[in-house]
Amino acid sequence: MKANRVSIVIPTYKRPGRVLEAIASCLSQIHLPYEVLIGDDSPDEATAQAIASLAPVAGVSLRYMHNKPSLGQVSNVNNLFSQAQGELVMLLHDDDLLLPESLATLTGILNENPEVSLAYGRQYIIEDNGDINAESSISFNRDFYRDAEFEGTVLTPFEAGLGQQIPNNGYLLRAEVLQHIRLRPESGDGCDYDFGFQLGLAGYRPYFINKYLGMYRLSNQGVTTAGGHAGGGDAGYQAYRLMRNCQIDTPRAQAIRNRRLYERAPIAITECVVRGKKKEALAIYFGRWYRSRMLSLGGIKRILYILFYMSPTRLAK
């Protein structure tokens, strides 16, 4: 039996204009979604008023939930997952967009490959104003193993989750997966990465199609975070922590892990310092994945940052 009913869930916070763009991209699909669910964590009514202005689309249920008090990213997304009624579910961030053939393409893959649990494609990088950055789009997808070499099921589930081939949104997955995997509060602002990591660890087979299907926005507002909303968080550190502590099962997974830990170490150090975890920052600084850079200009700046950074709260006293 083919699974054709798609639920798209969109968590949002104080972005009425952006979320309308995201919804419009859902309603412009060749294969229309069965429903679009919006979970609004905003403290005001601006998003509610924006949603109320939308004209109905035949065959698509638009369901809006205003969370009072706000739930935070993790609980908001998990609640939306619980409310979804389609056989297939997609998470879409409120500042990102789908290309018109996204659902038709991904639904087709899942129906043609019953052993596959989730599917996704390439993402364009778009600036805050919506312009596509072609050069960044190519390097971004290459960095996350989304190119012709890895099309289909080349990567194991664990490799796909570890290396972030599974994107943080815009994937389409079978609803039954959500009975076993949800976003975890303990993953902090790294909850999107952790979700893909969990999918891979549990062995849910992904399928990557080498085709642009979505747009990932480099927003001036930053991401919606687990503990609150837009702003600095600990997504880099949380990803670093998961990678550092995981058990590796293939040589390619080892290579992916080594690369990612080397890349994430500087970010993890900075995020630890900002959050008052200087002991952890020093452990990473002197650890395997950063120590070779200690005598570089960046390394010297970073140790000074660790030693002398003062939080805005302390400076205000």
Stockholm file with secondary structure:
# STOCKHOLM 1.0

chainA/1-317         MKANRVSIVIPTYKRPGRVLEAIASCLSQIHLPYEVLIGDDSPDEATAQAIASLAPVAGVSLRYMHNKPSLGQVSNVNNLFSQAQGELVMLLHDDDLLLPESLATLTGILNENPEVSLAYGRQYIIEDNGDINAESSISFNRDFYRDAEFEGTVLTPFEAGLGQQIPNNGYLLRAEVLQHIRLRPESGDGCDYDFGFQLGLAGYRPYFINKYLGMYRLSNQGVTTAGGHAGGGDAGYQAYRLMRNCQIDTPRAQAIRNRRLYERAPIAITECVVRGKKKEALAIYFGRWYRSRMLSLGGIKRILYILFYMSPTRLAK
#=GR chainA/1-317 SS CCCCCEEEEEEESSCHHHHHHHHHHHHTCSSCCSEEEEEECCSSSHHHHHHHTCCCCTTCEEEEEECSSCCCHHHHHHHHHHHCCSSEEEECCTTCEECTTHHHHHHHHHHHCTTCCEEEEEEEEECTTSCBCHHHHHHHHHHTTCSGGGCBSCSCHHHHHHTTCSCSSSCEEEGGGGGTCCCCGGGGGGHHHHHHHHHHHTTCCEEEEEEEEEEEECCTTCCCCSSSSSSCCCHHHHHHHHHHHCCCCSHHHHHHHHHHHHHHHHHHHHHHHHTTCHHHHHHHHTSTTTGGGTTSHHHHHHHHHHHHCCCHHHHHC
#=GC SS_cons         CCCCCEEEEEEESSCHHHHHHHHHHHHTCSSCCSEEEEEECCSSSHHHHHHHTCCCCTTCEEEEEECSSCCCHHHHHHHHHHHCCSSEEEECCTTCEECTTHHHHHHHHHHHCTTCCEEEEEEEEECTTSCBCHHHHHHHHHHTTCSGGGCBSCSCHHHHHHTTCSCSSSCEEEGGGGGTCCCCGGGGGGHHHHHHHHHHHTTCCEEEEEEEEEEEECCTTCCCCSSSSSSCCCHHHHHHHHHHHCCCCSHHHHHHHHHHHHHHHHHHHHHHHHTTCHHHHHHHHTSTTTGGGTTSHHHHHHHHHHHHCCCHHHHHC
//
